[in-house]
C-alpha cells in the first residue's frame, strides 16, 4: 500500500467539496421532510440538480455564475420547497407519517456510520495513493475537457450548456457542442471558493466518489429494511471493487462516475413517493423524486437511463406482489417524470440534438462470452487476477439469496447490467452496438454499473455468515449450560444485541483482513495507470505553461499540437490554445488547416490568413503525447531552425516560438536572446 502525500491545504479543498455537496442539497432535503440516511445520501443529488438547472437559467437571464449566484439559487429553492410544504400542511393538515422501517439500535447505527467513514477513507487512500498528490493531472482523454469546463465557467461566468465546448469548437459555423454541466458548475464554485488549482479541484471530488457509492448503498439497504451488517458490508465491498476505480483513471469519466454513485438514491426516492398514500403525502416525495431525476440528467443523460434500468426490477417486484398498485403508481411516475422534464427542458433538448454522436464512438468487442461472464462473477475485468474474496462472499449471498427479503430485486438489476456488459464485451453485431450505444458500447461503464448492486449481495453474504456465527455461539453457550436446543434462545435482549454487534464487527474485520485492506494495493495500482509525470503532461510541461502565460498576451490564441499535453494550457493558465482538447472531430477549418500546413506559413497565403483570423502570434510544442502511437501534426514538423520563428522559451519538454511575419529582420543571436540553454525537444521532423 502506498501512503499518499496529503497536506493541510489539500484537506481544506476536500472538506470544502464535502460541504458543497452536502450542505445546500441537505437543506433542500430537510425542508422537504427527509431525515436520516436518506437525507444525507440524497443531499449531493439535490445539490447537482439545483446547480445543473440554475446554471443554464442564469446564463439565459444574463446572470454570472459564481458562488454567490449559486447560493442564491439554493435559497430560492429552499424557500419554495419549504413554502409548498407549509401551505399543504395548513390547508390539508399534517401529512401521514413517513415510512416505517425495522429499527436499528444506536450501536448498529454507529457501527454503520463507522463502516461508511472507513469506506470513504479507503476510497481516498486508494485514489491518492495512485495519483500521489491531490494536484496531479489526470493523464487521459476526458479529464482535460472537464478541467477546461471548470476554468471556462469561472473565467466567463457562463453557465450555459454549450459554453464549455467553445474552448475547442469555437470557429464560426462550427456546430454547438452540448454537454450537461452540473458537475462543472459545482466544481467552479469550489474552485472559486478555495483558490486551488483546477486539477486539485477535480481530484478533491474524485477521491469522494467511492465513499458516495457506499453511502448510497447504505441508504438503499436502510430504506428496504435491511440489516445493519448488510449495509455496512455493501459499503465496504464497493470501495474494494476495482471496476469502480476504472471509471476514475480511465477517462476519467467523472460526471458519469458521480451519477453511478448517486443512482441507488433514486430508488430510495421513488419508493418514498410510491409508499405515500394520500395526495397531500405524495406531493412532497414526488417533487423530491422529480428533483432527483433532474440531478442525474444534469450530470449525465446516460446515467438517468441507467438509473431507470436500476430501478425497474424494484418496481416489478413491488407490482408482482401487489398488482393493484401498478396503475396509480405508474401515473405518479409519469407525473414526476413530466415535472423533471419541464425543469430540464434545455438539457433534454441538448441530449436529443447530440444523440447522433453516439454512433461515432465504438469500442472493440474482444472478449468471449464465457470470459465476460467470468469477469462479472470474479470481479476480474481488465486484470489478469480476480478478487477472490469478493467472489466468495458473493457466492454465500447467492446461496442464501432467499433471506435477502425485500432487496431480492437487486440481483435482477445486476443481471440486467451484466447482460449489457457481456453484449458490449463479446458481440460486434449491429444489434449489440445499438442496445449498448447509450453507454457508447463501453463495457468499462457497464461493469461498474453491474458491480454496484452485486455489492449488496456481497454484503448479504457477510450478513449470513454473521447470522451463522451468532447461532453457533449461542448453541455453544447453551451446550455449556446443559440447556436443550428447544430452550433457545437463552440470552437476554441486551446480550443478544451485544452479541449481534460483536459478531458483526468480527465478520467485517475478517472481511477487511482477508481482502488485504479491501484490496487497497491492487486498486492503487489501477489508479496509477494514468497519473504521474506524463505521458501527456510532465512537471516540466507544467512549468513551461506557467512561463508561457507570462509571455503571451491575454486574449491571443496559442497554436499547439492536438495530440500533446498543451491541450491543458487553458485549464492551467487561462490562455486559449488552438486545440483545446484531444478530440479533433468537427473542429473548424482554420484549426485543421494549421495542423496540416502551418510549416508552409511563409509561402502559403491561406495559412497566413488562418493565423491572422485566429489571432495567433505564438506556437507551443510539448514533448509528451497522450497516446504512445501519436505523432506530431504534419503542419507542426520541421519548425526547429525556421528563419520565420523565434524561440522565446524552452525547457527540455516545452518550446515556445514567436511567429515573425514576412519581412521581419531577425538574427540568429536574437533567436536565442533570453532563452535558457538546454536541449530542445524533437518536433517530429526526424
N, C-alpha and C positions, 0 to 999 in steps of 0.2 A: 504494500500500500504506500502511496506517495502522499507525504504531508504537504499540502499546498501553501503558497505564500498568501497571507491574508492579513492586511493591516487595519488599523482603526478607520482610516478613510474608506476602505472597501466596505467595512461593516456599516458605516453610515449610509452608503449608497444602497446596500441590500435592505437595511431597515427602512429607508425611505421608500423603496419599492414595495415592501410588505405593507407599509402604511397606505400607500397609494392604492394598492389592490383591495385592502380590507376595509378601510375606514369609510370612504364615500359609498361604496356598494353596501357595506354593512348598515349604514344609516338608512338607505333605501329599503333594505330587507326588514330592518327593525320597525320602521314606521308602517311597513306593510304587514306586520304581525308575525314575522318569522322569529324563531328562537332556537337556541341550542346549536347542534351540529349543522342543521340545515341553514341557519343564519350565517355561520362562519364560512361554510363551504360555498354558498351561493353568492357571497359578497363580491369575489372577483368577477363573477359572471355579470352581475349588475353593474359593476364598475366599467367593464368593457362595453356593455350595452349602452349606457348613458353616454360614455365617451364617443363610441362609434356613431351614435345618432347625432350627437351635438356637434361634432367636428364639421361634417358637411353642411349642417344648418348654419353654423357660424359663418362658414365660407360664403354661403348663399346670401347671408344678410350683411356681409362685409365686415364681420367682427373677427379680429385677430385671435387665433388660438394661442392661449397662454395658460399658465397655472391659475390666473385669476378668472378668466372666462370659463375654464374647466370647473372651478369651484362654484361659480355662479350657476352653471348648468345643473349641478347636483343639488344646490339649494332649491332651485325651481322644482326639480323632480321630487325631492323630499317633501316640499310643501304641497305639491299636487297630490301625491300618494297619501300623505297624512290627512290632507283635507278631504279627499274622497272617502277615506276610511271613517273619518269623523262624521261626515254627512250621512253616510249609510247607517252608522251606529245610532245617530239621533232620529233618523226617520223610520228605521226598521227595527231598532233595538239592537242589543248586543248580539254579535254573531254566535253561532254554535261553537263550542269548544273545539280546539284543534284535534288532530288525530291522536288516538291513544295507542301507545306502544308499550310493550313489556318493559318495566323499569330496569334501568341499570343502576346498581349500587354506586355510592360515592367512590368506593375503592375501584370498581370497574371503570367508572368514568375517568378517574385519574390514571388508571393503567392505560386506557386507550389514548388519552392525551399524551402520556409519556411515549407510547409507541409511535404516535403521529409525529411528535417532535423528533424522535430518533430517526424516523424515516426521512424527515426533512433534512436533518443534519447529514445523513448518509448521502442523500442526493447532492448536497452542497459539496461534501468532501470528494465524491466521485467526480463531479464536473470540474471543480477547481484543481483536483489532483491531476486531471487530464490536461487542462489548459494552462495550468501552473499559476497564472496570475489573473485577477479579475479584469485587467485591462488588455488581455490577449485578443488578437484579431482572429475571428473565426475564418479559417482558410478554405472556404468553399463558395459555391455559386450564389446561393440566396442571400448570404449574410450582408454583402455589400449593398444590395437593394434595400434591406431593412435599415441598415446604418444610414444610407443616404436619405431614406424617407424621414427618419427622425431629425437629421440635420436640416433637411428641406423645410419641414414644418416649423422647426424652431427659428430658422432664418427668415422665412417668409410669413409665418402665421397662417398659412393656407391649409385649412383642414379638409379640403375637398378630396374627392375620391380619385381624381385624375392628376392632381398636382405632383405627387411624388414621381410619376413617370417622366416628368419634364427634365429630370437630370440626365436621362439617356435618350428619350424620344421627344426632342424639342424643336426639330426643324419644321418650318411651315409646311402644312399639308400632311404631316405625319399623323397617323390615326391616334386618337387619345387612348392612353393605356389606363385601364381601370384596375384598382387593387383596393380591397377593403382595408381600412386603416385604423381600426380600433387599437390594435397593438401599438402602432406607431404614435398615435395621439397620446396614449398614456405614457409611452416611453419618452415622448417630448416633454411632458410635464416633469417627469423625474430628472431628465437631462437639464432642464432649466432650473429646477429647484436645487439640485446638488452641485451643478457646475462640473460634473465628472465628464470624462471623455465619452464619445458615442460607443466605442467598443465596451467600455466599463458598464454603461447602462444596459447594453444588450445582454452582457453576461450576468449582471445583477438579477435580471429577470430569469435568465436561463437556469441558474442554479436553483431556483424555486420551483421549477416545473415538476420534477419528480415528487416533491412534497405536496404540491397541489393535487396531483393524481391520488396520492394516499389519502389526503383529506376528503376528496370527493367520494372515494370508496367507503370511507368510514361513515360519511353522511348517508350514503345509499344503504349500507347494511343496517344502520340505525333506523332509518325510515321504514324498512321492511321487517323490523322486529328481530333482527339477527342478534346472535350472541356477541358479547364484547370481544371475545378472543377471535372470532371470525373477522370482525372489523380490524382489530389490531394486526392480525396475521395478514390480511389483504394489504394493509398499508405498508407493512414491512416487505411483503413479497414483491409488490410492484416496483419498489425502488431497487430491487435486486435484478430485475429483468433487463437484459442487455438491449432488447428491442426498443425499450423506452429511450435509452440514450442514443440509439441510432438516429432518432429524429433530431438530436441536438448536436451531433457532429457532422452528419451528412446533410448538407444544405447550408446551414441548419434550417430546418423547417419550423421556425419559431412561432408564427401565428397558428400554424396547424397543430403543433405540439401543445400549445396553450389550449386550443379547442379540445384536443384529446383529453387533457387534464380536467376540463370542466364538463365534459359530456355526461358523466354519471349524475351530475347535479340536475340536469334537465329531467331525468327520470323522477327524481325526488319532487321537483316542482309540478310535474304533470300528475303524479299520484296525489299530491296535496289538493290540486284542483278537482280531480275526479272524486275524491273522497268527500268533498263538501256536498251537503245535501240541499239546503235551502239556497235560494237565489242570493240572498244577502251574504251568505257564507261563501258563495262561489266567486263573487266579483273580485275580491282581493287576490286569492290564489290564481285566478285566471289572468289578471293583469301581470302578476309576477311571472307566471309561466310564459306569457307573451314577451315579457321583457327578457327572459332567459333565452328564448328562441332568437330574439333580436341580437342578443350578445354574441351568440355563436355565429350568426350570419355576418355580423360586423367584424368578427375575427377571421372567418374563412368560410365561404359557401359550402365547400366540400364537407366541412365538419358538421354543418347543420343536417346535411343529408345523412352523414354517418350517425348523428345523434338520433335521427328518426329510425334508422335501422337498429340502433342500440336499444331503443325504447319499444319497438314493435313487439318483441316476444313478451315483454311485461304486460302489454295491453292484451295480447292474445290469451295469455294465462288468466288474466283478470276476467275477460269476457267468456272464456271457456267454462269457468266455474259459475258465472252468473250472467248468462247471455242477455237477460232482460236489461242489463245496464247499458248495453252497447249503443242503442240508438241515441239516448240522451248524451252519453259521453262522447260519442263521435261528433255530435253537434257542438259540444263545448270545445273540442279540439279544433274544429273548423273555425269557430268564432275567435278563439285565441290566435290561431294562425293568421286570420284576416287582420287582427289588431297588430300582430308583429309585422305583417307585410306592409300595412299602412305606415308604420313607424320607419320601415326600412325600404321605402319606395325607391330611393336613389340607389341603394345597394342592390336591390333586385334588378333594376334596370341595367346597372353596370354588369351584373353577373350574366344576364341574358346577352348583353352586347359582346361579351368576351367568350361566350361558350364555344365559339368556333375554334378558339386557340387550343382546346383540349386535344383535337385531332393532330395538332402539330407536334405533340410530345408522345413518344412511345419508348418504353423501356423493354429490353430484351427479356423473353421468357426462356430462361436457360436451365431450369430445373425439371427433373422428372416429377410426376405426380406423387410417387411414393416418397421421394426426398422432401418435397414440400410438406407433405403431411407429417413426416418425421420431424421436420424442423418446428412445426407448430407444437407437437406433443413434447418435444425435448427442449424447447426454448433455445434452439441452436442455430437460428437463422443468421447468416452472414459470418459464421465462425466454424472452425474445424473441431470445436469442442461443444459439449452440451452442458446445460445447467441441471445436473443430475438431481440435486435435492429438490429443486422446484418440481421436476417431473415426478419424484417420489411422493411428495405431498399432494400433488395434483392427482396422482393415482389413488391415494387414500380418499381424497374428496370425491372422486368419481365412484369408487366402490361404496361409499356411504351417501350417495347423492340424494336418496330419498329423505334423508334427515335435513337437507338444506331448506326445506319448508317453502315459504313464500318467495325465496330467492332462487327457486329452481329454474326460473326463466333465463338466468344469466348464462347457463350452458348453451342455450339456443342462440343467444346473442353472440357468444364466442364462435359457435358453429357457422353463423352467417358470415362473419368476417374471415374465419378460417377458410371457408369455401371460396370467398373472393380472393384471398391471398393465394390459394392453390391455383386458381384460374389465372391470375396475373403472373404467377411464377412459372407455370408449366404449359401454358397454351398461347400460341400466337395466332389463333383463329380470329377472324374479324369479330365474331360474336363475343369472344373473350375480351377483346380490346374495347368493345362497345360498353359492356356492363361494368368494366373497371375504369372507364375513362374519367369518371368523376374524381377519381384519385390518381389521374394521369397514368393509369395501369402500373402504378408504382407499388411494388409489393412491400417495400420498407414501411410505407404508411399503413398498409393493411395488416401487417403482422403486429404492429404496435396496437392497433385497434382490437386485434384478437387477444393480445396479452392482458389488456385491462380487465375484462370480465373473467378471464381464466384465473386471475389472481384472487378473486372471491372464492373460487373453487379450491385454490391452494389454501386460503385462509380457513375454509370449511374443513379441509383435511387436517389442519393443525388443531382445529376445534374438536374434531372427533377423536384425535389422539389424546387430547386433554381430557375429554369425557371418559375415555377408556382408562386413563391413568387415575382419575378420581374413583371410578368404580373399583379398580384393582386395589387402591389404597384402603378404601372403605372395607372391602372384603378381608384384607389382611388384618385391619384393626379389629374387625368383628371376630375373626377367627382367633385372634389373640385373647379376646374376652370370652371365647367359647359361646358366642351368640349364633343361633341358627340363621341361615341365609334369609328365611322368611321374615326375620325380625328387622331386616334392613329398611331404612337407614337408621343407624344408631346415634348419629351426631345431631347436636342441636343446630338450629338455623344459623347461629353465629359461626359454629365450627364448620358448617358446610360452606358458608361464604368465604371463610378464611382458606379452606381447602381449595375452593374453586380459584381464588386469586393466586394462591401459591403455586398450584399446578399450572395455571395459565402462564405465570412468569417462567416457570421451569421449561415449559414447552417452547415458548417464544425465545428464550435464551438458547435453548438447544438448536432451534432453527437458525439463529444468528451464528452460532458456533459452527454448525455443520456446513453452512454456506460460506464459511470463512469471512465473516463480517458482511453478509449479504452480497457476496461476490464483488466486493469493492475493488479489489485489484484488477479483476477481469474487466469491469466496467470502466475503470480509469484508463485501461489500455485502449478501450474503444474510443474514449473521448480524446485521446492523444493523436488520433489519426489525422485530424485536420487542424492542428494547432501548433504553436511554436514559432520558430524563426523561419518562416516560409511554409510552403513553397511560393505562395503568391506575394506575400508581404513580409520582408525581413525587418529586423531592427534598424538596419542602415537605410532601408527604404522609408521607414517612418521618419527618421532623422532628416533624410533628404526632402521629403514632402513638407516638413515643417520649415526647412530653409527656403524651399521654393515659394512657400506662402509669403515669405518676407521679400521676395524678389518680384513676383508677378503682381501687377496692379489688380486690385479688386475689380470684378466685372468682366475681365478678359477670360476667354477660354484657353485652356492649355491642350495642345494636340498630344495625344497619347495612344498607346497600343491597347486595344481592347482585351488582349489576352494576358497582360501582365498586371502586377499589383497596383498600377497607377489608377485603376478604377476607384480605389479608396481615397483619392485625393480630396474629393468633396466632403466625404464623411469626416475626414481627419482635419481638414484645414478650412473648408468653406469655399475653396477655389473650384471652379467648374471645369471639368475635363471635357474633351470632345466625346470620349467614350466613358459614360457614367456607369456602365455595367458590362459584364462579360457577354451579355446577350446582344447580338447584332441583328436580330430579327426585326424587320420593319423599321430600322433606323433610317434617317434621312439620306438623300443623295449626296450631299456635301461630305458628310462623315464617311460614307462609303468610298467616295472618290479619293479622299485624302488617304484612307487606309490602303488604297491600291496604288496611288500615283504621286504621293506627296514628294517623293525624291526627285520628281521631274519639275519641281517648282520653278526653277529659272527659265525653263523652256516651254512650259505648258500654261497658257493663259487661263484655262479652266481651273487648274489647281490654284493659281494666284487669286482668282475670283472667289473660290471656295474659302480660302484662307481669310480673305477680306470680309466675306459675308459672315463668317463665324467669329470674327474679331480675334484672330489668333496671332500672337507675337512670339510665343514660346512653345517648345516641343520637349516633352518629357519621355524618357525611356527608362524602364526599370528592368533589373536582371531577372526577377522572379516571375515565372509564369504559373497560372493556376493549374493547368494540365501539363503533364510530363511530355505529351506529344505535341504541344503547341509550338508554333514558330512565329518569329517576328512578322508583322504585317508587311506585305510586299512593298508598300509605299514608304515604309519606315526603315528599310535596309539601306546600307551604304551611306549613312549620314556622317559617319566619322570622317573628318578632314574636308568636308564640303566647304567651299570658299564662301558660300552664302549663309552659313550658320556659324554663330559664335557660341562657344561653350562658356556659360556663365556660372554653372555649378556642376560639381560632380563628386561622387564618392564611389567606392567600388561597386555599389548596387544601383546607383541612380546617376543619370546625366540630364542636365537641362540645357537646351540650346535656345538662343535667340535668333529669330529669323531676320536676316538682313535683306531688305528689299533690293531689287536690281539697281545697280548704280552706286551702292553703298561702298565706300572705301574702307578696307579693313586689313590690318597687317597680322601676321601670324603671332607677333608678340601680344597684340591686343586680344587675340582669341584666348590667350592664357592669363590675361591680367586678372588678378584676384581669385583665381581658381585654384583650390588646393591641389598639390601634387598627389599623384596616385594612379593606379591602373584604371583604365576606362573600360566599362563593361562592353561585351560584344554586342553589336547592334544587328547581328544576323547576316552581315554581308559576307561572311565566310572567311 
